[in-house]
Amino acid sequence: MRVLYAIFFMTGLLASNPSEAQSMSFHDFDFTSIDGTPMPAASFKGKAVLVVNTASFCGYTKQYAGLQSLYEKYKARGLVVLGVPSNDFGGQEPGTEGEIKEFCEANFAIDFPMTTKQKVKGKDAHPFYRWAAGEVGMMGSPKWNFHKYLIAPDGSLKDWFSTTTTPEAGKIVKAVESVLPE
């Protein structure tokens, strides 16, 4: 009986106290651009954002080309691709911000926004990644480089895509088109 009471009590607490994460959105987080300037996510209000943790020395690094193509195709309609370099998986992003930027520009002509290098997993992850993990659960958290989160113009997290889902995949294109503001 005590066990049942405890379960009902905890269920009541959880139901009556919505978590802070549920009242937050992507727009509540701050990043720093790869150049070192502040990049509040609120500056992307009204736009769809594809947030991708990136790495320069990964078997999936070639996805930069697809991300740039996606950005070019939809930026006039309100898409932002946001690259978030991370060294969390296999030490595949060991460089400085300057080296990362130079690599991306020289090899893939990247001109979408990029942040400073961030942790994207665990307790030390950037607050956005901790929030996103809370929104989508463990299955939707980054397991490797080039994990993707799709953010709607209102800041809500609409979908996630694993590393193996390329930016050109119909699944991503369809999802992006469904949240574009224009």
OpenMM code with the backbone's topology and positions (N, CA, C; nanometers):
from openmm import Vec3, app, unit

residues = "MET ARG VAL LEU TYR ALA ILE PHE PHE MET THR GLY LEU LEU ALA SER ASN PRO SER GLU ALA GLN SER MET SER PHE HIS ASP PHE ASP PHE THR SER ILE ASP GLY THR PRO MET PRO ALA ALA SER PHE LYS GLY LYS ALA VAL LEU VAL VAL ASN THR ALA SER PHE CYS GLY TYR THR LYS GLN TYR ALA GLY LEU GLN SER LEU TYR GLU LYS TYR LYS ALA ARG GLY LEU VAL VAL LEU GLY VAL PRO SER ASN ASP PHE GLY GLY GLN GLU PRO GLY THR GLU GLY GLU ILE LYS GLU PHE CYS GLU ALA ASN PHE ALA ILE ASP PHE PRO MET THR THR LYS GLN LYS VAL LYS GLY LYS ASP ALA HIS PRO PHE TYR ARG TRP ALA ALA GLY GLU VAL GLY MET MET GLY SER PRO LYS TRP ASN PHE HIS LYS TYR LEU ILE ALA PRO ASP GLY SER LEU LYS ASP TRP PHE SER THR THR THR THR PRO GLU ALA GLY LYS ILE VAL LYS ALA VAL GLU SER VAL LEU PRO GLU".split()
positions = [
    Vec3(0.0821, -0.1191, 0.0000),
    Vec3(0.0000, 0.0000, 0.0000),
    Vec3(0.0867, 0.1259, 0.0000),
    Vec3(0.1961, 0.1237, 0.0778),
    Vec3(0.2853, 0.2391, 0.0814),
    Vec3(0.3464, 0.2648, -0.0563),
    Vec3(0.3776, 0.1573, -0.1269),
    Vec3(0.4350, 0.1707, -0.2606),
    Vec3(0.3354, 0.2395, -0.3536),
    Vec3(0.2081, 0.1958, -0.3476),
    Vec3(0.1053, 0.2583, -0.4316),
    Vec3(0.0884, 0.4058, -0.3965),
    Vec3(0.0873, 0.4369, -0.2671),
    Vec3(0.0751, 0.5755, -0.2246),
    Vec3(0.1918, 0.6575, -0.2787),
    Vec3(0.3115, 0.6039, -0.2682),
    Vec3(0.4297, 0.6749, -0.3176),
    Vec3(0.4209, 0.6987, -0.4679),
    Vec3(0.3735, 0.5993, -0.5405),
    Vec3(0.3594, 0.6138, -0.6860),
    Vec3(0.2572, 0.7226, -0.7184),
    Vec3(0.1410, 0.7182, -0.6525),
    Vec3(0.0382, 0.8196, -0.6777),
    Vec3(0.0871, 0.9590, -0.6375),
    Vec3(0.1594, 0.9672, -0.5260),
    Vec3(0.2110, 1.0949, -0.4792),
    Vec3(0.3093, 1.1533, -0.5798),
    Vec3(0.4036, 1.0725, -0.6251),
    Vec3(0.5034, 1.1192, -0.7216),
    Vec3(0.4388, 1.1539, -0.8552),
    Vec3(0.3427, 1.0742, -0.8984),
    Vec3(0.2724, 1.1025, -1.0234),
    Vec3(0.2012, 1.2366, -1.0130),
    Vec3(0.1400, 1.2631, -0.9012),
    Vec3(0.0725, 1.3908, -0.8794),
    Vec3(0.1690, 1.5072, -0.8810),
    Vec3(0.2853, 1.4891, -0.8191),
    Vec3(0.3860, 1.5948, -0.8203),
    Vec3(0.4332, 1.6236, -0.9617),
    Vec3(0.4610, 1.5184, -1.0351),
    Vec3(0.5102, 1.5368, -1.1712),
    Vec3(0.4057, 1.6031, -1.2593),
    Vec3(0.2817, 1.5659, -1.2423),
    Vec3(0.1755, 1.6217, -1.3265),
    Vec3(0.1458, 1.7671, -1.2911),
    Vec3(0.1615, 1.8042, -1.1630),
    Vec3(0.1247, 1.9393, -1.1229),
    Vec3(0.2393, 2.0385, -1.1339),
    Vec3(0.3613, 1.9924, -1.1539),
    Vec3(0.4759, 2.0810, -1.1662),
    Vec3(0.5444, 2.0612, -1.3002),
    Vec3(0.4986, 2.1288, -1.4043),
    Vec3(0.5636, 2.1097, -1.5334),
    Vec3(0.7109, 2.1476, -1.5229),
    Vec3(0.7918, 2.0722, -1.5875),
    Vec3(0.9352, 2.0966, -1.5779),
    Vec3(0.9719, 2.2260, -1.6478),
    Vec3(1.0810, 2.2834, -1.6035),
    Vec3(1.1321, 2.4056, -1.6645),
    Vec3(1.1636, 2.3811, -1.8114),
    Vec3(1.2141, 2.2622, -1.8423),
    Vec3(1.2501, 2.2302, -1.9805),
    Vec3(1.1297, 2.2406, -2.0728),
    Vec3(1.0119, 2.2035, -2.0235),
    Vec3(0.8931, 2.2077, -2.1077),
    Vec3(0.8509, 2.3506, -2.1382),
    Vec3(0.8883, 2.4467, -2.0544),
    Vec3(0.8500, 2.5848, -2.0789),
    Vec3(0.9580, 2.6603, -2.1561),
    Vec3(1.0679, 2.5959, -2.1828),
    Vec3(1.1773, 2.6595, -2.2551),
    Vec3(1.1663, 2.6304, -2.4041),
    Vec3(1.2447, 2.7044, -2.4809),
    Vec3(1.2556, 2.6783, -2.6238),
    Vec3(1.4002, 2.7017, -2.6658),
    Vec3(1.4294, 2.6679, -2.7886),
    Vec3(1.5622, 2.6910, -2.8454),
    Vec3(1.6046, 2.8364, -2.8262),
    Vec3(1.5099, 2.9274, -2.8356),
    Vec3(1.5409, 3.0699, -2.8292),
    Vec3(1.5909, 3.1156, -2.6926),
    Vec3(1.5829, 3.0306, -2.5924),
    Vec3(1.6297, 3.0652, -2.4584),
    Vec3(1.7796, 3.0420, -2.4386),
    Vec3(1.8478, 2.9903, -2.5395),
    Vec3(1.9884, 2.9541, -2.5239),
    Vec3(2.0800, 3.0521, -2.5963),
    Vec3(2.2021, 3.0590, -2.5463),
    Vec3(2.3028, 3.1454, -2.6071),
    Vec3(2.4205, 3.0622, -2.6546),
    Vec3(2.4715, 3.1010, -2.7677),
    Vec3(2.5928, 3.0421, -2.8229),
    Vec3(2.6918, 3.1557, -2.8454),
    Vec3(2.8132, 3.1185, -2.8797),
    Vec3(2.9139, 3.2138, -2.9244),
    Vec3(2.9530, 3.1709, -3.0639),
    Vec3(2.9596, 3.2669, -3.1563),
    Vec3(2.9956, 3.2325, -3.2941),
    Vec3(3.1401, 3.1859, -3.2992),
    Vec3(3.1737, 3.1174, -3.4047),
    Vec3(3.3098, 3.0657, -3.4210),
    Vec3(3.4115, 3.1794, -3.4247),
    Vec3(3.3645, 3.3015, -3.4555),
    Vec3(3.4504, 3.4203, -3.4548),
    Vec3(3.4596, 3.4851, -3.3173),
    Vec3(3.3830, 3.4331, -3.2198),
    Vec3(3.3902, 3.4846, -3.0838),
    Vec3(3.2856, 3.5880, -3.0469),
    Vec3(3.1919, 3.6164, -3.1352),
    Vec3(3.0868, 3.7132, -3.1036),
    Vec3(2.9645, 3.6416, -3.0460),
    Vec3(2.8894, 3.7100, -2.9604),
    Vec3(2.7690, 3.6478, -2.9052),
    Vec3(2.6715, 3.6079, -3.0164),
    Vec3(2.6073, 3.4932, -2.9970),
    Vec3(2.5095, 3.4421, -3.0931),
    Vec3(2.3903, 3.3881, -3.0144),
    Vec3(2.3038, 3.4774, -2.9668),
    Vec3(2.1862, 3.4277, -2.8950),
    Vec3(2.0923, 3.3555, -2.9909),
    Vec3(2.0413, 3.2422, -2.9491),
    Vec3(1.9474, 3.1679, -3.0338),
    Vec3(1.8225, 3.2511, -3.0608),
    Vec3(1.7926, 3.3462, -2.9733),
    Vec3(1.6769, 3.4341, -2.9953),
    Vec3(1.6906, 3.5130, -3.1250),
    Vec3(1.8132, 3.5297, -3.1732),
    Vec3(1.8325, 3.6013, -3.3001),
    Vec3(1.7783, 3.5217, -3.4183),
    Vec3(1.7443, 3.3949, -3.3963),
    Vec3(1.6889, 3.3104, -3.5021),
    Vec3(1.5365, 3.2965, -3.4921),
    Vec3(1.4738, 3.3760, -3.4048),
    Vec3(1.3269, 3.3705, -3.3941),
    Vec3(1.2654, 3.3943, -3.5307),
    Vec3(1.1626, 3.3149, -3.5621),
    Vec3(1.0949, 3.3283, -3.6900),
    Vec3(1.1599, 3.2505, -3.8028),
    Vec3(1.2683, 3.1801, -3.7721),
    Vec3(1.3371, 3.0990, -3.8726),
    Vec3(1.3368, 2.9525, -3.8302),
    Vec3(1.3441, 2.8645, -3.9280),
    Vec3(1.3658, 2.7222, -3.9004),
    Vec3(1.5167, 2.7043, -3.8863),
    Vec3(1.5592, 2.6237, -3.7904),
    Vec3(1.7024, 2.6051, -3.7657),
    Vec3(1.7333, 2.4562, -3.7607),
    Vec3(1.8331, 2.4152, -3.8374),
    Vec3(1.8835, 2.2781, -3.8311),
    Vec3(2.0156, 2.2849, -3.7563),
    Vec3(2.0169, 2.2353, -3.6333),
    Vec3(2.1354, 2.2386, -3.5472),
    Vec3(2.2088, 2.1060, -3.5640),
    Vec3(2.3385, 2.1140, -3.5972),
    Vec3(2.4162, 1.9939, -3.6284),
    Vec3(2.5483, 1.9980, -3.5535),
    Vec3(2.5775, 1.8926, -3.4753),
    Vec3(2.7103, 1.8851, -3.4142),
    Vec3(2.8070, 1.8296, -3.5189),
    Vec3(2.9144, 1.9025, -3.5410),
    Vec3(3.0045, 1.8740, -3.6527),
    Vec3(3.1438, 1.8342, -3.6056),
    Vec3(3.2201, 1.7767, -3.6972),
    Vec3(3.3596, 1.7405, -3.6717),
    Vec3(3.4338, 1.7361, -3.8046),
    Vec3(3.5569, 1.7835, -3.8041),
    Vec3(3.6354, 1.7947, -3.9271),
    Vec3(3.7012, 1.6647, -3.9715),
    Vec3(3.7236, 1.5730, -3.8798),
    Vec3(3.7978, 1.4514, -3.9136),
    Vec3(3.7155, 1.3263, -3.8865),
    Vec3(3.5962, 1.3238, -3.9396),
    Vec3(3.5000, 1.2160, -3.9183),
    Vec3(3.4643, 1.1557, -4.0531),
    Vec3(3.4259, 1.0316, -4.0535),
    Vec3(3.3800, 0.9686, -4.1764),
    Vec3(3.2564, 1.0357, -4.2337),
    Vec3(3.1856, 1.1129, -4.1522),
    Vec3(3.0647, 1.1830, -4.1963),
    Vec3(3.0904, 1.3300, -4.2297),
    Vec3(3.2162, 1.3731, -4.2239),
    Vec3(3.2499, 1.5131, -4.2500),
    Vec3(3.2003, 1.5593, -4.3861),
    Vec3(3.1923, 1.4678, -4.4808),
    Vec3(3.1435, 1.5050, -4.6150),
    Vec3(3.0003, 1.5586, -4.6104),
    Vec3(2.9288, 1.5373, -4.4983),
    Vec3(2.7938, 1.5925, -4.4854),
    Vec3(2.7942, 1.7456, -4.4842),
    Vec3(2.9099, 1.8067, -4.4587),
    Vec3(2.9177, 1.9523, -4.4674),
    Vec3(2.8677, 2.0012, -4.6032),
    Vec3(2.9035, 1.9303, -4.7101),
    Vec3(2.8615, 1.9712, -4.8451),
    Vec3(2.7095, 1.9701, -4.8568),
    Vec3(2.6459, 1.8668, -4.8063),
    Vec3(2.5005, 1.8580, -4.8102),
    Vec3(2.4341, 1.9626, -4.7227),
    Vec3(2.4947, 1.9921, -4.6080),
    Vec3(2.4402, 2.0957, -4.5202),
    Vec3(2.4469, 2.2323, -4.5882),
    Vec3(2.5595, 2.2600, -4.6552),
    Vec3(2.5734, 2.3871, -4.7261),
    Vec3(2.4717, 2.3972, -4.8397),
    Vec3(2.4519, 2.2883, -4.9122),
    Vec3(2.3528, 2.2873, -5.0217),
    Vec3(2.2118, 2.3110, -4.9683),
    Vec3(2.1783, 2.2449, -4.8582),
    Vec3(2.0464, 2.2625, -4.7968),
    Vec3(2.0271, 2.4082, -4.7546),
    Vec3(2.1298, 2.4639, -4.6934),
    Vec3(2.1257, 2.6035, -4.6497),
    Vec3(2.1045, 2.6968, -4.7690),
    Vec3(2.1817, 2.6766, -4.8737),
    Vec3(2.1691, 2.7620, -4.9925),
    Vec3(2.0305, 2.7508, -5.0551),
    Vec3(1.9763, 2.6307, -5.0577),
    Vec3(1.8458, 2.6085, -5.1200),
    Vec3(1.7325, 2.6769, -5.0431),
    Vec3(1.7403, 2.6770, -4.9095),
    Vec3(1.6268, 2.7227, -4.8289),
    Vec3(1.6508, 2.8489, -4.7459),
    Vec3(1.7702, 2.9068, -4.7484),
    Vec3(1.7935, 3.0224, -4.6608),
    Vec3(1.7022, 3.1401, -4.6951),
    Vec3(1.6703, 3.1611, -4.8215),
    Vec3(1.5807, 3.2709, -4.8591),
    Vec3(1.4389, 3.2486, -4.8064),
    Vec3(1.4064, 3.1238, -4.7755),
    Vec3(1.2736, 3.0912, -4.7215),
    Vec3(1.2741, 3.0801, -4.5687),
    Vec3(1.3894, 3.1098, -4.5068),
    Vec3(1.3930, 3.1147, -4.3610),
    Vec3(1.4629, 3.0008, -4.2909),
    Vec3(1.5499, 2.9262, -4.3606),
    Vec3(1.6256, 2.8194, -4.2946),
    Vec3(1.7638, 2.8691, -4.2547),
    Vec3(1.8029, 2.8340, -4.1336),
    Vec3(1.9393, 2.8537, -4.0866),
    Vec3(1.9946, 2.7163, -4.0533),
    Vec3(2.1130, 2.6858, -4.1031),
    Vec3(2.1866, 2.5676, -4.0576),
    Vec3(2.2859, 2.6210, -3.9557),
    Vec3(2.2900, 2.5608, -3.8386),
    Vec3(2.3805, 2.6038, -3.7325),
    Vec3(2.4761, 2.4900, -3.7009),
    Vec3(2.6023, 2.5082, -3.7370),
    Vec3(2.7047, 2.4080, -3.7093),
    Vec3(2.7613, 2.4270, -3.5698),
    Vec3(2.7666, 2.3179, -3.4938),
    Vec3(2.8186, 2.3208, -3.3570),
    Vec3(2.9350, 2.2222, -3.3490),
    Vec3(3.0584, 2.2696, -3.3718),
    Vec3(3.1726, 2.1787, -3.3648),
    Vec3(3.1840, 2.1147, -3.2263),
    Vec3(3.2189, 1.9864, -3.2257),
    Vec3(3.2332, 1.9142, -3.0996),
    Vec3(3.3423, 1.8086, -3.1127),
    Vec3(3.4171, 1.7927, -3.0065),
    Vec3(3.5232, 1.6923, -3.0016),
    Vec3(3.4804, 1.5728, -2.9166),
    Vec3(3.3506, 1.5592, -2.8919),
    Vec3(3.2991, 1.4562, -2.8014),
    Vec3(3.3090, 1.3138, -2.8543),
    Vec3(3.3142, 1.2964, -2.9834),
    Vec3(3.3084, 1.1617, -3.0403),
    Vec3(3.4371, 1.1305, -3.1154),
    Vec3(3.5185, 1.0472, -3.0554),
    Vec3(3.6409, 1.0019, -3.1203),
    Vec3(3.7490, 1.1072, -3.1332),
    Vec3(3.7362, 1.2187, -3.0634),
    Vec3(3.8377, 1.3238, -3.0725),
    Vec3(3.8549, 1.3748, -3.2149),
    Vec3(3.7446, 1.3812, -3.2898),
    Vec3(3.7523, 1.4115, -3.4326),
    Vec3(3.7377, 1.5599, -3.4654),
    Vec3(3.7384, 1.6443, -3.3630),
    Vec3(3.7403, 1.7893, -3.3829),
    Vec3(3.8402, 1.8508, -3.2857),
    Vec3(3.9708, 1.8194, -3.3052),
    Vec3(4.0717, 1.8640, -3.2097),
    Vec3(4.1179, 2.0082, -3.2287),
    Vec3(4.0858, 2.0695, -3.3407),
    Vec3(4.1396, 2.2011, -3.3745),
    Vec3(4.0804, 2.3161, -3.2951),
    Vec3(4.1433, 2.4314, -3.3142),
    Vec3(4.0926, 2.5556, -3.2566),
    Vec3(3.9771, 2.6062, -3.3429),
    Vec3(3.9076, 2.7053, -3.2930),
    Vec3(3.7987, 2.7635, -3.3715),
    Vec3(3.8505, 2.8160, -3.5055),
    Vec3(3.9667, 2.8812, -3.5041),
    Vec3(4.0243, 2.9325, -3.6283),
    Vec3(4.0546, 2.8217, -3.7277),
    Vec3(4.1094, 2.7119, -3.6787),
    Vec3(4.1399, 2.5980, -3.7664),
    Vec3(4.0122, 2.5346, -3.8215),
    Vec3(3.9106, 2.5240, -3.7369),
    Vec3(3.7824, 2.4657, -3.7801),
    Vec3(3.7201, 2.5527, -3.8888),
    Vec3(3.7168, 2.6829, -3.8654),
    Vec3(3.6584, 2.7759, -3.9625),
    Vec3(3.7335, 2.7681, -4.0956),
    Vec3(3.8650, 2.7704, -4.0891),
    Vec3(3.9462, 2.7633, -4.2116),
    Vec3(3.9201, 2.6327, -4.2865),
    Vec3(3.9139, 2.5212, -4.2146),
    Vec3(3.8868, 2.3912, -4.2758),
    Vec3(3.7518, 2.3923, -4.3471),
    Vec3(3.6498, 2.4420, -4.2791),
    Vec3(3.5140, 2.4424, -4.3360),
    Vec3(3.5035, 2.5321, -4.4589),
    Vec3(3.5650, 2.6480, -4.4526),
    Vec3(3.5596, 2.7403, -4.5661),
    Vec3(3.6410, 2.6880, -4.6839),
    Vec3(3.7607, 2.6363, -4.6573),
    Vec3(3.8492, 2.5906, -4.7647),
    Vec3(3.7989, 2.4639, -4.8327),
    Vec3(3.7420, 2.3734, -4.7559),
    Vec3(3.7024, 2.2437, -4.8114),
    Vec3(3.5568, 2.2342, -4.8548),
    Vec3(3.4698, 2.3159, -4.7947),
    Vec3(3.3263, 2.3025, -4.8231),
    Vec3(3.2566, 2.4359, -4.8511),
    Vec3(3.3318, 2.5452, -4.8544),
    Vec3(3.2757, 2.6795, -4.8771),
    Vec3(3.1583, 2.7078, -4.7831),
    Vec3(3.1738, 2.6672, -4.6576),
    Vec3(3.0676, 2.6855, -4.5580),
    Vec3(3.0496, 2.8336, -4.5282),
    Vec3(2.9260, 2.8799, -4.5383),
    Vec3(2.8961, 3.0163, -4.4963),
    Vec3(2.7751, 3.0227, -4.4034),
    Vec3(2.7270, 2.9055, -4.3583),
    Vec3(2.6218, 2.9086, -4.2562),
    Vec3(2.6873, 2.9333, -4.1208),
    Vec3(2.6105, 2.9814, -4.0235),
    Vec3(2.6680, 3.0124, -3.8929),
    Vec3(2.7250, 2.8886, -3.8233),
    Vec3(2.8361, 2.9114, -3.7557),
    Vec3(2.9007, 2.8068, -3.6758),
    Vec3(2.9290, 2.8661, -3.5380),
    Vec3(2.9249, 2.7796, -3.4382),
    Vec3(2.9524, 2.8222, -3.3011),
    Vec3(3.0947, 2.7833, -3.2627),
    Vec3(3.1339, 2.8260, -3.1445),
    Vec3(3.2575, 2.7758, -3.0868),
    Vec3(3.2386, 2.6275, -3.0554),
    Vec3(3.3479, 2.5587, -3.0333),
    Vec3(3.3426, 2.4157, -3.0032),
    Vec3(3.2674, 2.3944, -2.8714),
    Vec3(3.1783, 2.2939, -2.8707),
    Vec3(3.0934, 2.2665, -2.7546),
    Vec3(3.0910, 2.1182, -2.7213),
    Vec3(3.0620, 2.0903, -2.5961),
    Vec3(3.0283, 1.9536, -2.5567),
    Vec3(2.8805, 1.9348, -2.5892),
    Vec3(2.8465, 1.8182, -2.6443),
    Vec3(2.7078, 1.7941, -2.6852),
    Vec3(2.6462, 1.6734, -2.6151),
    Vec3(2.7209, 1.6113, -2.5255),
    Vec3(2.6670, 1.4965, -2.4523),
    Vec3(2.7110, 1.5021, -2.3068),
    Vec3(2.6311, 1.4401, -2.2222),
    Vec3(2.6653, 1.4298, -2.0810),
    Vec3(2.6299, 1.5535, -2.0003),
    Vec3(2.6688, 1.5497, -1.8744),
    Vec3(2.6322, 1.6564, -1.7811),
    Vec3(2.6996, 1.7892, -1.8127),
    Vec3(2.8105, 1.7856, -1.8858),
    Vec3(2.8808, 1.9085, -1.9219),
    Vec3(2.8419, 1.9608, -2.0599),
    Vec3(2.7399, 1.9006, -2.1195),
    Vec3(2.6959, 1.9443, -2.2525),
    Vec3(2.6447, 2.0880, -2.2471),
    Vec3(2.6546, 2.1543, -2.3603),
    Vec3(2.5976, 2.2889, -2.3732),
    Vec3(2.4511, 2.2825, -2.3283),
    Vec3(2.4003, 2.3842, -2.2610),
    Vec3(2.2613, 2.3809, -2.2129),
    Vec3(2.1582, 2.3478, -2.3210),
    Vec3(2.1792, 2.3938, -2.4447),
    Vec3(2.0850, 2.3578, -2.5514),
    Vec3(2.0784, 2.2066, -2.5673),
    Vec3(2.1936, 2.1402, -2.5676),
    Vec3(2.1954, 1.9952, -2.5879),
    Vec3(2.1341, 1.9211, -2.4698),
    Vec3(2.1506, 1.9737, -2.3488),
    Vec3(2.0845, 1.9111, -2.2335),
    Vec3(1.9330, 1.9268, -2.2465),
    Vec3(1.8872, 2.0453, -2.2871),
    Vec3(1.7436, 2.0686, -2.3073),
    Vec3(1.6896, 1.9773, -2.4162),
    Vec3(1.7600, 1.9715, -2.5295),
    Vec3(1.7139, 1.8883, -2.6414),
    Vec3(1.7036, 1.7424, -2.5990),
    Vec3(1.8012, 1.6935, -2.5238),
    Vec3(1.7972, 1.5549, -2.4763),
    Vec3(1.6746, 1.5325, -2.3887),
    Vec3(1.6399, 1.6314, -2.3081),
    Vec3(1.5199, 1.6209, -2.2259),
    Vec3(1.3923, 1.6210, -2.3088),
    Vec3(1.3948, 1.6915, -2.4196),
    Vec3(1.2781, 1.6990, -2.5075),
    Vec3(1.2559, 1.5697, -2.5850),
    Vec3(1.3636, 1.5102, -2.6355),
    Vec3(1.3489, 1.3943, -2.7247),
    Vec3(1.3852, 1.2615, -2.6600),
    Vec3(1.4465, 1.2644, -2.5431),
    Vec3(1.4846, 1.1407, -2.4759),
    Vec3(1.6176, 1.0861, -2.5250),
    Vec3(1.6580, 0.9805, -2.4616),
    Vec3(1.7895, 0.9222, -2.4881),
    Vec3(1.8078, 0.8792, -2.6340),
    Vec3(1.7024, 0.8249, -2.6941),
    Vec3(1.7135, 0.7778, -2.8329),
    Vec3(1.7440, 0.8922, -2.9293),
    Vec3(1.6992, 1.0121, -2.8982),
    Vec3(1.7191, 1.1257, -2.9867),
    Vec3(1.8394, 1.2110, -2.9539),
    Vec3(1.9212, 1.1663, -2.8596),
    Vec3(2.0419, 1.2397, -2.8227),
    Vec3(2.1569, 1.2010, -2.9152),
    Vec3(2.2527, 1.2921, -2.9342),
    Vec3(2.3648, 1.2599, -3.0233),
    Vec3(2.4414, 1.1356, -2.9783),
    Vec3(2.4623, 1.0474, -3.0740),
    Vec3(2.5428, 0.9272, -3.0502),
    Vec3(2.6760, 0.9377, -3.1241),
    Vec3(2.6841, 1.0348, -3.2153),
    Vec3(2.8051, 1.0553, -3.2951),
    Vec3(2.7969, 1.1941, -3.3573),
    Vec3(2.8982, 1.2292, -3.4327),
    Vec3(2.9014, 1.3572, -3.5034),
    Vec3(2.7913, 1.3625, -3.6096),
    Vec3(2.7498, 1.4823, -3.6426),
    Vec3(2.6494, 1.5102, -3.7463),
    Vec3(2.5086, 1.4611, -3.7105),
    Vec3(2.4788, 1.4625, -3.5813),
    Vec3(2.3414, 1.4433, -3.5336),
    Vec3(2.2700, 1.5761, -3.5580),
    Vec3(2.1431, 1.5707, -3.5941),
    Vec3(2.0718, 1.6915, -3.6347),
    Vec3(1.9419, 1.7100, -3.5561),
    Vec3(1.9182, 1.8352, -3.5138),
    Vec3(1.7923, 1.8738, -3.4511),
    Vec3(1.7266, 1.9795, -3.5386),
    Vec3(1.5979, 1.9634, -3.5663),
    Vec3(1.5232, 2.0620, -3.6431),
    Vec3(1.4372, 2.1447, -3.5483),
    Vec3(1.4601, 2.2744, -3.5515),
    Vec3(1.3895, 2.3688, -3.4660),
    Vec3(1.2903, 2.4480, -3.5511),
    Vec3(1.1676, 2.4588, -3.5036),
    Vec3(1.0637, 2.5355, -3.5735),
    Vec3(1.0835, 2.6852, -3.5475),
    Vec3(1.0223, 2.7707, -3.6284),
    Vec3(1.0361, 2.9155, -3.6094),
    Vec3(0.9957, 2.9660, -3.4707),
    Vec3(0.9089, 2.8926, -3.4009),
    Vec3(0.8691, 2.9329, -3.2653),
    Vec3(0.9665, 2.8845, -3.1583),
    Vec3(1.0729, 2.8141, -3.1981),
    Vec3(1.1737, 2.7673, -3.1035),
    Vec3(1.1511, 2.6274, -3.0512),
    Vec3(1.0423, 2.5640, -3.0904),
    Vec3(1.0166, 2.4270, -3.0446),
    Vec3(1.1007, 2.3277, -3.1247),
    Vec3(1.1357, 2.2187, -3.0594),
    Vec3(1.2133, 2.1139, -3.1253),
    Vec3(1.1152, 2.0239, -3.1994),
    Vec3(1.1251, 2.0209, -3.3310),
    Vec3(1.0275, 1.9481, -3.4121),
    Vec3(1.0697, 1.8065, -3.4457),
    Vec3(1.1993, 1.7822, -3.4646),
    Vec3(1.2431, 1.6487, -3.5057),
    Vec3(1.3927, 1.6365, -3.4836),
    Vec3(1.4408, 1.5156, -3.4923),
    Vec3(1.5841, 1.4900, -3.4852),
    Vec3(1.6179, 1.3843, -3.5884),
    Vec3(1.7437, 1.3852, -3.6303),
    Vec3(1.7901, 1.2933, -3.7332),
    Vec3(1.9274, 1.2414, -3.6934),
    Vec3(1.9447, 1.1125, -3.7064),
    Vec3(2.0709, 1.0503, -3.6669),
    Vec3(2.1826, 1.0876, -3.7640),
    Vec3(2.3012, 1.0586, -3.7215),
    Vec3(2.4216, 1.0815, -3.8002),
    Vec3(2.4101, 1.0267, -3.9413),
    Vec3(2.3539, 0.9084, -3.9540),
    Vec3(2.3510, 0.8416, -4.0845),
    Vec3(2.2483, 0.9005, -4.1807),
    Vec3(2.1611, 0.9880, -4.1321),
    Vec3(2.0637, 1.0535, -4.2197),
    Vec3(2.1314, 1.1744, -4.2823),
    Vec3(2.1540, 1.1687, -4.4123),
    Vec3(2.2255, 1.2769, -4.4800),
    Vec3(2.1356, 1.3996, -4.4965),
    Vec3(2.1970, 1.5168, -4.5097),
    Vec3(2.1174, 1.6387, -4.5282),
    Vec3(2.0284, 1.6354, -4.6527),
    Vec3(2.0665, 1.5565, -4.7526),
    Vec3(1.9890, 1.5475, -4.8767),
    Vec3(1.8736, 1.4485, -4.8672),
    Vec3(1.8687, 1.3718, -4.7606),
    Vec3(1.7657, 1.2682, -4.7459),
    Vec3(1.6265, 1.3298, -4.7525),
    Vec3(1.5363, 1.2608, -4.8208),
    Vec3(1.3991, 1.3085, -4.8334),
    Vec3(1.3345, 1.3364, -4.6995),
    Vec3(1.3689, 1.2563, -4.5999),
    Vec3(1.3144, 1.2722, -4.4651),
    Vec3(1.3484, 1.4109, -4.4083),
    Vec3(1.4724, 1.4540, -4.4274),
    Vec3(1.5132, 1.5855, -4.3771),
    Vec3(1.4513, 1.6962, -4.4616),
    Vec3(1.4589, 1.6826, -4.5928),
    Vec3(1.4038, 1.7852, -4.6820),
    Vec3(1.2552, 1.8075, -4.6537),
    Vec3(1.1810, 1.6997, -4.6403),
    Vec3(1.0368, 1.7100, -4.6129),
    Vec3(1.0121, 1.7783, -4.4782),
    Vec3(1.0889, 1.7402, -4.3766),
    Vec3(1.0722, 1.8000, -4.2437),
    Vec3(1.1065, 1.9489, -4.2460),
    Vec3(1.2153, 1.9839, -4.3137),
    Vec3(1.2540, 2.1249, -4.3244),
    Vec3(1.1438, 2.2037, -4.3943),
    Vec3(1.0969, 2.1530, -4.5068),
    Vec3(0.9920, 2.2238, -4.5813),
    Vec3(0.8652, 2.2421, -4.4978),
    Vec3(0.8379, 2.1473, -4.4093),
    Vec3(0.7156, 2.1560, -4.3281),
    Vec3(0.7224, 2.2641, -4.2205),
    Vec3(0.8423, 2.3100, -4.1848),
    Vec3(0.8536, 2.4115, -4.0799),
    Vec3(0.9033, 2.5465, -4.1302),
    Vec3(0.9306, 2.5584, -4.2582),
    Vec3(0.9774, 2.6870, -4.3102),
    Vec3(0.8717, 2.7944, -4.2880),
    Vec3(0.9143, 2.9127, -4.2462),
    Vec3(0.8173, 3.0186, -4.2182),
    Vec3(0.7524, 3.0780, -4.3430),
    Vec3(0.8151, 3.0656, -4.4583),
    Vec3(0.7595, 3.1235, -4.5823),
    Vec3(0.7310, 3.0153, -4.6831),
] * unit.nanometer
topology = app.Topology()
chain = topology.addChain("A")
for resn in residues:
    res = topology.addResidue(resn, chain)
    for name in ("N", "CA", "C"):
        topology.addAtom(name, app.Element.getBySymbol(name[0]), res)
